[in-house]
Every structure is written in C-alpha cells, then in structure tokens.
C-alpha cells in the first residue's frame, strides 16, 4: 500500500506528481543496500582444477571454462602437486551403481594438458589420489582389497608404469589415506588390528609396516570425518562430517578447525557449510595455498568460503553443468 500524499492546495497538478514520484523513489531506494556496505570478496587469483561432467578443467574460479585438459572419459578428483605443475586423478574404466565396485586407473597429467601417463593398470579400485609434501612429490592413493572390502595405501613415482606401485600399509586391515605432512607422515583413518578404529598419523616403514600415532578429535566420537584436508602450513584442517557411523553422503556438514601435528590434535572446530544438514551433497573442501579460503562443491556447483569474514560465494558459472571435486593450485589435499 502506498502512503497517502497530502498535497498543499497551493501546489499545481504537475508539482503534485513530482512530489509523488519523489516519495516512490525513496521507498524503492530504501530496499537497496547502502552504498557504504561492504561487498563480498571476489575470487580473483584463485586458480584450481575441478571436474565438469567427467572432464578435468584448470581455471580461475568464478570465470567461464575454456578447453578441458581431458575429454572423452570419466576423470575424477584431480589433486594439484605441491610443485605446482602436475595433477593426479583417477579415470573410471568400469562403472557400477556401487561406487566401491568401480575399476579405475590412476593418471598424472601436466597442468598444461601435456604428459598424460597411467600409474595403475585399471584392474583395481583405486581412489583418493594425492601427493606427498616431503619434497619427493610422490603420488599416493587407496586401493581396495576385494576379499575384505577394506583399503590399503599405495605409492608410486612420476613417470612410473603400472605395476611399479608399492603398498605402504598391509591390505589385511583397512587404512584410508587423506592427506600428507611435510615430515613424511600421512593422515589416515584405519581399523588397526591392535589399536582399533581411529584417525592416525602414520610414518611409512619397511614391508608395509608403518608406525601409527593416534589423533585426538572429540567429533570422531559421534560420527565420521571424511575427505580431510590439511592447510599448507599444516596448522588448519577442514573436512566433511557425517553424524553417526552408517554411511550417508548427502547431508554432511563441512567443518574447519585447528590442527596440531606435534600433539596430534584437532580442536576449535566450526561448521562453515550445511550446518543444518540439508539433504544435499556438500563435499570435498580444499584449501587455498594462502589459507585464506576453502573451495568445495554442493548441489553440482562450486563455492568459495573466505575465512576472514565467513562469507560464501558461488564460483561455478554454468548452472546447467555438473561441477565437482575442486582443488586449489599448488596445495595438495
């Protein structure tokens, strides 16, 4: 309802109309943000890799895609090397409604699209590839044991051939690697035969017999931490959290917190996406190299969370495409 306009008798009809127009303009302006309100940060300078409909792209987040690095296949979860020049990803060779029954092959490609080569032969279920941060630039991943359903951690080398990979953990018990530290340790979740279920830092040893050190985290008592990522300084951590222990991917909450490698502790946790557990696939939070932001996917779109002001903005540009698995430049997960 428009406010009544009380017009003095001495105003002309034209003047009355001008007064009414002025009042309408004031009401419209009142609904707009004030000129001095802060604007959301822009994604300028944040470059990364990600999946769009089975193809891998390298791009500045928030800008339209150019030519993909890979095409004609289903290529998943690129992880950017610490040296900044390569990606490691897996190619799906055999599909199945049950993802754990896929057959995949680990590949490496240069960021400019050259140098594609395969590290595993495609007869295994190889997932969650990333890189070490200890200066060796070693690609690692998780391989399923079809007899037990568990996984073990594998490692290879840039330029290696299928069959050259070695096991870092025993495939008789489940160990799933998430991310690596500069001191050579690997952050894993494992069902250790003596120590039991937990999150650990493992130090690779001889004959797939690493040293296990338990990580303390209160949140693990009530649910599962998944797709864990350490910041480049290894003082911050982010991950998906699933309440309870029955696998349910949609509806997870994304958390950020502090990480202490010496004390092996995860503390000061804060939910930054999907705190109300909407039944949407919020997943794959990954750090920027300067640790100012975290990129993730949700509902087939990409988003950037800025830590300084706790703001979030969409950085995928085509709402009709299927965006997943973002990963920041030069920051192995």
C-alpha positions in Angstrom: 0.0 0.0 0.0 1.4 3.4 -1.0 1.4 6.1 1.7 -1.1 8.9 1.4 0.3 12.0 -0.3 -1.0 15.2 1.4 -0.8 18.0 -1.1 -1.0 21.6 -0.1 -3.7 23.5 -2.1 -1.1 25.9 -3.5 0.8 23.1 -5.4 -0.1 22.6 -9.1 -1.0 19.3 -10.6 2.5 18.9 -12.1 4.1 19.7 -8.8 1.9 17.2 -7.0 3.1 14.5 -9.5 6.7 15.4 -8.9 6.2 15.0 -5.1 4.6 11.6 -5.6 7.4 10.4 -7.8 10.0 11.6 -5.2 8.3 9.5 -2.5 8.1 6.4 -4.7 11.8 6.7 -5.5 12.6 7.0 -1.8 10.7 3.8 -1.0 12.5 1.9 -3.8 15.9 3.1 -2.7 15.2 2.0 0.9 15.2 -1.6 -0.2 18.7 -1.5 -1.7 22.0 -1.9 0.2 23.6 1.2 1.4 26.4 2.5 -0.7 29.0 2.0 2.1 28.0 -1.6 2.9 31.0 -4.0 2.3 30.9 -6.2 -0.8 31.7 -9.9 -0.8 35.3 -10.7 -1.8 35.9 -11.6 -5.4 37.7 -14.9 -6.4 40.4 -13.1 -8.4 43.6 -15.1 -8.3 42.2 -18.3 -7.0 43.0 -20.9 -9.7 42.3 -24.6 -9.4 41.3 -27.8 -11.0 37.9 -29.4 -11.0 35.5 -31.9 -12.7 32.8 -30.8 -15.1 30.7 -33.6 -16.5 33.6 -36.1 -16.4 36.2 -33.7 -17.8 39.0 -32.0 -15.9 39.5 -28.3 -16.1 42.1 -25.9 -14.8 40.7 -22.4 -14.4 40.4 -19.3 -12.3 37.3 -19.9 -10.1 34.5 -17.6 -11.0 35.3 -17.4 -14.7 33.9 -19.4 -17.6 35.6 -22.6 -18.6 37.9 -22.9 -21.6 39.1 -26.1 -23.2 39.3 -29.1 -20.7 42.5 -30.9 -20.0 40.9 -34.3 -20.5 37.9 -35.3 -22.7 36.2 -38.5 -23.8 36.5 -40.3 -20.5 35.2 -40.1 -16.9 38.0 -38.5 -15.0 37.6 -37.7 -11.2 39.1 -35.8 -8.3 42.2 -34.0 -9.6 44.8 -33.2 -6.9 47.4 -30.5 -7.6 51.0 -31.2 -6.8 52.9 -29.1 -4.4 55.4 -28.3 -7.2 52.5 -26.7 -9.0 53.0 -28.3 -12.4 51.0 -31.6 -12.3 47.7 -33.1 -11.4 47.0 -36.7 -10.3 43.5 -38.1 -10.9 41.6 -41.4 -11.4 39.9 -42.5 -14.6 36.8 -44.7 -14.3 37.1 -47.7 -16.7 34.3 -49.8 -15.3 31.2 -48.3 -13.8 28.8 -49.8 -11.2 25.9 -48.5 -9.1 28.0 -49.4 -6.2 31.0 -47.0 -6.4 33.2 -49.4 -4.4 32.9 -51.8 -7.3 34.3 -49.4 -9.9 37.5 -50.2 -11.8 39.8 -47.2 -12.1 43.3 -46.2 -13.2 45.4 -43.5 -11.6 46.8 -41.0 -14.1 49.1 -38.0 -14.0 48.9 -35.0 -16.3 50.8 -31.7 -16.5 48.7 -28.7 -15.7 49.1 -27.5 -19.3 47.5 -30.7 -20.6 50.7 -32.5 -21.7 52.5 -35.6 -20.4 49.4 -37.8 -19.6 50.5 -41.2 -18.3 49.0 -44.0 -16.3 50.3 -45.3 -13.0 47.9 -48.2 -12.3 46.6 -50.9 -14.7 42.8 -50.4 -14.3 42.1 -53.8 -12.8 41.8 -52.4 -9.3 39.5 -50.0 -7.4 42.0 -47.1 -6.8 40.7 -43.9 -5.2 41.5 -40.6 -3.4 44.9 -39.9 -5.0 47.0 -37.1 -3.8 50.7 -36.1 -3.3 53.2 -36.2 -0.5 54.6 -32.9 0.8 58.0 -34.2 1.9 59.9 -33.0 -1.3 59.7 -36.3 -3.1 56.4 -35.4 -4.9 55.2 -38.9 -4.6 51.7 -39.8 -5.7 49.7 -41.9 -3.2 46.2 -43.4 -3.3 43.9 -46.0 -1.7 43.4 -49.5 -3.2 40.6 -51.8 -2.4 41.2 -55.4 -1.3 38.3 -57.2 -3.0 38.5 -60.1 -0.5 38.0 -57.9 2.6 36.4 -54.8 1.2 39.0 -52.7 3.0 41.6 -50.4 1.5 45.4 -50.1 1.8 47.6 -47.1 0.9 49.7 -47.3 -2.3 52.5 -45.2 -3.7 54.3 -44.8 -7.0 56.5 -42.3 -8.8 56.0 -39.7 -11.6 56.9 -41.4 -14.8 56.4 -44.9 -13.4 54.5 -47.7 -15.1 51.5 -49.8 -13.9 52.9 -52.5 -11.7 55.7 -50.3 -10.2 53.5 -49.1 -7.3 54.1 -50.4 -3.8 51.9 -50.9 -0.7 52.6 -48.6 2.3 50.1 -50.4 4.5 49.0 -54.0 4.9 45.9 -54.9 2.9 44.8 -57.3 5.6 43.3 -54.4 7.6 41.6 -51.2 6.4 43.6 -48.0 6.1 42.4 -44.9 4.1 44.8 -42.1 3.4 43.5 -38.5 3.3 46.4 -36.1 3.2 50.2 -35.8 3.9 52.6 -33.8 6.0 56.0 -32.3 5.1 57.7 -34.6 7.6 56.6 -37.6 5.6 53.7 -38.7 7.8 50.3 -39.5 6.3 46.9 -38.7 7.9 44.7 -41.7 7.7 41.6 -43.4 9.1 42.3 -47.0 9.9 40.9 -50.1 11.6 44.2 -51.1 13.1 44.3 -54.8 14.3 45.6 -53.7 17.7 44.8 -50.0 18.1 41.3 -50.2 16.6 39.3 -47.7 14.6 40.7 -44.2 14.7 42.4 -41.3 12.9 46.2 -41.6 12.8 49.4 -40.1 11.5 51.4 -43.0 10.0 55.1 -43.0 9.2 55.8 -45.3 6.3 58.2 -48.2 7.2 59.6 -51.3 5.6 57.3 -54.1 4.3 54.1 -52.1 4.6 54.5 -51.8 8.3 54.2 -48.1 9.2 54.3 -46.5 12.7 50.8 -45.5 13.8 50.1 -42.4 16.1 46.6 -41.7 17.1 45.0 -38.2 16.5 42.6 -36.8 19.2 39.3 -35.3 18.0 36.2 -35.1 20.0 33.9 -35.1 17.0 35.0 -38.6 16.0 33.1 -40.0 19.0 29.8 -39.1 17.3 30.4 -39.6 13.6 32.8 -39.8 10.7 35.4 -37.3 9.5 35.8 -37.7 5.7 37.7 -36.1 2.8 40.1 -34.5 5.3 42.4 -31.7 4.0 45.3 -30.1 5.8 46.2 -26.4 5.1 49.7 -25.8 3.5 51.1 -24.7 6.9 49.5 -27.9 8.5 48.0 -25.8 11.3 44.4 -25.8 9.9 42.1 -28.6 8.9 38.8 -29.0 7.0 36.7 -32.0 6.3 33.2 -33.4 5.8 31.4 -34.6 9.0 28.8 -37.3 8.9 26.7 -37.8 12.1 26.6 -41.4 13.1 28.5 -44.3 11.6 26.2 -45.6 8.9 27.4 -44.2 5.5 25.2 -41.3 4.3 26.9 -38.8 1.9 24.1 -36.2 1.3 23.5 -34.0 4.3 27.0 -33.8 5.6 28.4 -30.7 7.3 31.7 -29.1 6.4 34.0 -28.1 9.3 37.1 -26.1 9.7 39.4 -26.1 12.7 42.9 -26.1 14.2 45.4 -29.0 13.7 48.5 -29.6 15.9 50.9 -32.1 14.2 53.1 -32.4 17.3 50.3 -33.0 19.8 48.2 -34.9 17.1 45.1 -33.0 18.0 42.1 -31.5 16.1 40.5 -28.6 18.0 38.4 -25.4 17.8 36.0 -26.8 15.2 33.5 -24.7 13.4 30.8 -25.6 10.9 31.0 -23.4 7.8 28.7 -25.1 5.3 25.4 -27.0 5.7 25.3 -26.7 9.5 21.6 -27.5 9.3 22.3 -30.8 7.5 20.2 -30.2 4.4 20.0 -33.4 2.3 22.4 -32.0 -0.4 25.8 -33.3 -1.3 28.2 -30.9 0.4 31.7 -32.3 -0.2 35.4 -32.0 -0.9 36.6 -28.9 1.0 40.1 -27.9 -0.1 42.4 -25.2 1.0 43.8 -22.3 -1.0 47.6 -22.0 -1.0 47.5 -18.8 1.2 45.0 -20.5 3.6 42.5 -17.6 3.2 39.8 -19.6 1.6 38.3 -23.1 1.2 36.7 -24.3 -2.1 34.1 -27.0 -2.1 31.2 -28.4 -4.1 27.5 -28.6 -3.2 24.5 -29.4 -5.4 26.6 -29.6 -8.6 28.0 -26.1 -8.0 31.3 -24.8 -6.7 31.6 -22.4 -3.7 34.3 -20.4 -2.1 34.3 -19.8 1.7 36.5 -16.9 2.9 37.7 -17.4 6.4 38.3 -13.7 7.3 34.7 -12.6 7.0 33.0 -16.1 6.9 31.4 -15.2 3.6 30.5 -17.7 0.9 30.0 -17.1 -2.8 29.3 -19.4 -5.8 32.3 -19.7 -8.2 30.9 -22.1 -10.8 29.5 -20.2 -13.8 27.2 -22.7 -15.6 24.2 -23.7 -13.5 23.3 -26.4 -16.1 26.6 -28.2 -15.7 27.7 -30.8 -13.1 30.7 -29.3 -11.1 32.6 -31.4 -8.6 35.9 -32.1 -6.8 37.5 -28.6 -6.8 41.1 -28.4 -5.8 43.3 -25.3 -5.4 46.6 -24.6 -7.3 49.8 -25.9 -5.7 48.1 -27.2 -2.5 47.9 -31.0 -2.2 44.9 -32.0 -0.2 
